[in-house]
Amino acid sequence: EPGARVPALVIGTGYGGSVAALRLAQAGVDVHMVEMGMAWDTPGSDGKIFANTTSPDYRSYWLRTRTKQPLSNFLGFPIDRDVPRYTGILDAEEMGGIIVYQGRGVGGGSLVNGGMAVTPKRENFAAVLPSVDAGPMYSVYYPRANAGLGVGTVDPTWFETADCYQYARVGRKHAERSGFPFVFVPDVYDWDYMEQEAAGTVPKSALAGEILYGNNYGKKSLQKTYLARAKATGRVSVSPLHKVTSVAPAAGGGYTVVIDQLNTTGGTTATKTVTADRVFFAAGSVGTSKLLVRLKATGALPGLNSEVGKGWGDNGNVMCGRANHLWDPTGALQSSIPCSGIDNWAAGGAFAEVAPLPTGIETYASFYLSITKNPHRAQFSYNAGTGGVDLNWQTAWKQPSIDMAKTIFDKINAKEGTIYRTDLFGTYKIWGDHLTYHPLGGAVLNKATDNYGRLHGHPGLYVIDGALIPGNTSVNPFVTITALAERNIEAIVAADL
Ligand code: FAD
């Protein structure tokens, strides 16, 4: 309530925020979570909470009047369409040279993501988080995160015969024929539920193509894991459709937090002010970075250091498709939940997810999202003219990612006698190099903060999300974001409360 004082305020309800809320509440601290997106707990007129990927509607995009699909074209035809402006679930945020996709709502990215829950190889960890001791990460915090998230792996026996994973088996065959290690990728999707979908005994979600705009069944989003446990403590409250716009030191100690209440077309219906003893920035890499950069530049938080806004990367994301021969169909039915990948990180700097193309028809296409060792790092800066925050990422900076992905797919194409698809991202365009699903960095651990996420210059302010990670995790990021949050909040609870 306006004017209230809260012991702990968490900005955002994604991975970092959910871990912070649960562990603070378990330590006896009352927590208030502020989330700019919707609650996503009420069905629409079609009886479903979430829209299907094949038929985006008002629920699908954050305050857009036209969809901005990651695959913009199919067989040469543009597939974007008009939708009513609404506080929908997927934000396609255009940041200069790159479109950054993010989840909006209670659960953050867990609402829209593929659920791929990958722990980096230990030999790669020092490059991911150089200041963090790998020992406890791999013995305590990664296991804790995997358990808390409900991570599991496809039953390898079922995989061999499931129609919905023919595309993954074709991906495996082509990878192995070219000498690349093929790996199963864990996921938070309920694998038993997916087997029941395939058997036709439950309503379909992964097998109905649901993913980008939410899964109505089967996926263990944060709403079903960390956030459910946090709410069950009785100490955590959540305000959806509330957006934090300012945090500044309060006269009597603590911080004054200014919050806009939004309606579903994005308008501000009320502005509220609360005081918080501690504030946890968990608005995601972009959300947290934009807030901190603006608050430093406008003098609200003058003590923040010059590392704020730096070290941002795209996790080296790049997409491509390959056109298979007619004897390698990938299946009309494809599970929207990927379960496998091709690991060429050590030799070529690329880890490629064998991704679905759930169009409902046979496309003879293999589709891949690669995570690459892209070295480029961008910086957020305040734009006094617009009052906004810009990111200086250059589209051309994707070239190293393309080169690394080619270490896998040029070789496979040569071996199989196949070519790249040129119809998925425009006309005659091979590489999906215009986007990222994995924004990381902007308030890097042990630089903008101490080695546990305490912001320099303002005691009681913390960063606890993907902004802490300097640009790359070598695999999909949310398990690392969760494990790092578990590590940091344990230290903060022990020493600061
Ligand atoms: P987020 O989960 O982004 O949460 C931040 C929250 O803060 C959001 O809910 C946002 O609305 C809210 N917020 C922002 N600003 C404010 C504000 N000012 N006031 C109030 N609230 C605010 N990762 C994987 O590991 N595996 C995958 O398979 C995978 N697939 C993906 C697919 C897609 C389409 C996308 C978009 C992402 C995917 N990711 C995947 C990435 C993963 O979802 C993110 O890395 C992760 O969600 C980041 O967690 P976070 O805690 O940093 O922030």
Boltz pocket constraint, residues with backbone or C-beta under 6 A from the ligand:
constraints:
  - pocket:
      binder: B
      contacts: [[A, 11], [A, 12], [A, 13], [A, 14], [A, 15], [A, 16], [A, 17], [A, 34], [A, 35], [A, 36], [A, 37], [A, 101], [A, 102], [A, 103], [A, 104], [A, 105], [A, 106], [A, 107], [A, 108], [A, 109], [A, 110], [A, 112], [A, 113], [A, 114], [A, 115], [A, 116], [A, 117], [A, 118], [A, 212], [A, 242], [A, 243], [A, 244], [A, 245], [A, 282], [A, 283], [A, 284], [A, 285], [A, 287], [A, 288], [A, 291], [A, 436], [A, 437], [A, 438], [A, 439], [A, 464], [A, 465], [A, 466], [A, 467], [A, 476], [A, 477], [A, 478], [A, 479], [A, 481]]
      max_distance: 6.0
